[in-house]
Amino acid sequence: MPVLGLTPLAAESAAVAALRARAQEHNAALPDGATAVDLYARLSQNPDGKLEKIETQLEDGFAVAVQRGWRVSALVVDNSLSAWNPRVRRPGWEALLDRLESATTGGVVAYHWDRMMRRPQDLGRLLDVVRDRSLEIATAHGSRNLQDPNDQFIAWVEVAHAQRSSTDTSRRLRRRFQTMREDGVVRGGPRWFGFPGADRSVPKDEHGERPAVPAEQVQRERDALREASEGIAAGTALLAEIAAQWNAEGLRTATGGNWDGVNVRQVLSRPRNAGLIYHEGNPVGRVRGEEPIVDEELWQRVQAVFASRRRGRAPDTRNYVATGLIQCGQCGHTLTGRPRARFRPDGAQVTEYYCHRPRGGCGRVAVDARGVEAVLRTFVAHRLSDPAHAERLAALTAEETRRAEEIETALGQAREIEERLSEKLARGEMSLSAWEAAQPHAHARVAKLEAERDALAVAAADAVPEVGEQTMQAVLDAWDADEAAQGTERRGMLVRALRAGWHITVAPRPHQKGRPVFDPSRVEICPTRKVS
């Protein structure tokens, strides 16, 4: 997170605290009309958290401010964040642009241009702000007057060169990692649960080292992973039960935390448990020189079980109308609802839909929930009162019913095949190796058909029978009545009734002046398929 203001923070280093004190003394000696600037520092990689390089950047920036007689208004820091990767959001950089645009500060001093920008898009955003007002932009290693077209040209060249340098480095690293995967080499990094390495649950010593995890503990973890995998594959264990058992036995995550169903599933899904190396969802090699925890067949069975389970909360327990129904316009991940620690003038708590990074999203999109639901309310009323939409929905329902019947027939056949394989093995009519080769495929087919059947059952349960038979006002009244009762069941059902070929996305918020407001144009509802 960015560090703003000149009030000392308890968690900051002694050097940064000393710099703040010097900046306050420097400011006190300047006249009231002195230009105020922010000091910006950024570091792409800082694994030990000691901030030596960040401190050096701030010190050099402060020297420039002192030399030019500028007041220091804030320290803005982006630590361990890339300025080249477009998927990385830099909170400090975004805060700096807002402060420049809103005239909270009169300029910025950085260590070097590439600390602020390594992408031409970021330079373009800065130039947009500079065009609107005169700002002081300086670095400790060369400055540019961005009001001057010649200096603007040089700045474009420098930023383009920095981007090219980062791109070349990224390409070389990707090729190196590809070679490592193909050779069966596991990339270095923190210890994983079930594997040897430094104990991440204890702090580092004075030399910056951690002790190795005892071999007995690693063996306990491997036994627990193997037993849990067997229980999941056999259908005799639940994720929550496994988590409770591991916690009771004193087993902890690699970082010393407690287990729950989510992280148990994650650790059982690792291809490395079976000695496999996956990249972007595809197997690319086998780990060399390392004993697998489980065999590949057992690991595949566990993944088939996970794939067959419908995840997420049931519709009647959702707290947000559109949870699970709208996607991120940046990465396509499903948005999730959450409350914020703010309240509206009418006393209602502010809520939003956001792209949840720990669940696989990009984390770059968030939007006001009330605004989104107002757009959906209008669109739902138009569509669900339209007889033509009712006909298309009826056609889709008929197709889903036909497909459900086909799945039930195929599922019965697949289960029979799986049972016969087991019977043949029991009677000695099939060798164990032949059964082991055939059984995973049979089980995977059953799991796939069950998952498709469950998805169709959910869609049928969400259907609104009276679609097309209501007036627009009746749909609006039903929506408003559910909202007044602080419920989501009816409104969520109405939104899900749009499943006949509609796709809802929310675009990222563009950089705007002043206080951000909800923009309805960010919500895009477009057709995805036709029903004949």
Secondary structure as UniProt FT lines:
FT   TURN            10..11
FT   HELIX           14..28
FT   TURN            32..33
FT   STRAND          36..43
FT   TURN            47..48
FT   HELIX           52..68
FT   STRAND          71..79
FT   TURN            86..87
FT   HELIX           91..101
FT   TURN            102..103
FT   STRAND          107..110
FT   HELIX           113..116
FT   HELIX           120..132
FT   STRAND          136..139
FT   TURN            140..141
FT   TURN            146..147
FT   HELIX           149..182
FT   TURN            183..184
FT   TURN            193..194
FT   TURN            200..201
FT   TURN            206..207
FT   HELIX           215..234
FT   HELIX           239..248
FT   TURN            249..250
FT   TURN            254..255
FT   HELIX           261..268
FT   HELIX           271..274
FT   STRAND          276..279
FT   TURN            280..281
FT   STRAND          282..286
FT   HELIX           296..308
FT   HELIX           315..317
FT   TURN            321..325
FT   STRAND          327..328
FT   TURN            329..331
FT   STRAND          336..343
FT   TURN            345..346
FT   STRAND          349..354
FT   HELIX           357..359
FT   STRAND          366..368
FT   HELIX           369..384
FT   HELIX           387..427
FT   HELIX           432..462
FT   TURN            465..468
FT   HELIX           472..484
FT   TURN            485..486
FT   HELIX           489..496
FT   HELIX           497..499
FT   TURN            500..501
FT   STRAND          502..506
FT   HELIX           520..522
FT   STRAND          523..527
//
